[in-house]
Amino acid sequence: MKAGTYGSLVEVFRGSLWEAEIVKGLLGSAGVEAMIKDETLSAVTSPYANVGGKVLVMVNKEEEVYAKKVVAQKTA
């Protein structure tokens, strides 16, 4: 994430691993730093073990409104 003081991370998308990777790329191209969070232990053992599981795309709270707008426009 960018250097600076940020309050917290917020979820802007939830879906499969490949969908989350695409959304993260879209956000990155729009200038928004994002990270992917997998809520299962399988992400630790293998990134491919959780096929079909839910993965979150998280951004800084300060960028939440813009990030959600980017996601809504690109996934509609």
Buried (B, 14 or more C-beta within 10 A) or exposed (E): EEEEEBEEBBEBBBBBBEBBBBBBEBBEEBEBBBBBBBEEEBBEEEEEEBEEBBBBBBBBEBBBEBBBEBBEEBEE
